[in-house]
Amino acid sequence: MRNESFNKPSKKATNLSLSSDLLAEAKRLNINLSATMEKALKKEVSERLCEEWLEKNSDAVNACNKLTESFGLFSDAYRKF
């Protein structure tokens, strides 16, 4: 039998400081704080990783763009637009 918990990522308890008014409103609206924070953190991490990748690879991207500007794309002769 397959162990369901094996495929689930482990979770770690943590403490956050939040505005007390915001927290009260979230509780009133039955917002799951853990799920909401995890979703927001995943988005932020993804955006930062993208920025980091672009920064690390900017020289290569610029070099590729220069080559394309100078010589075009190999498929230019076949494009219909």
FENWO-V860014 format. One record per pair of residues at least 24 apart in sequence whose ideal C-beta (glycine too) atoms are under 6 Angstrom apart, sorted by the first residue. I is the first residue (numbers start at 1). GAP is how many residues later the second one is. If there is no record, write none. Layout:
i=I gap=GAP
i=I gap=GAP
//
This chain:
none
//
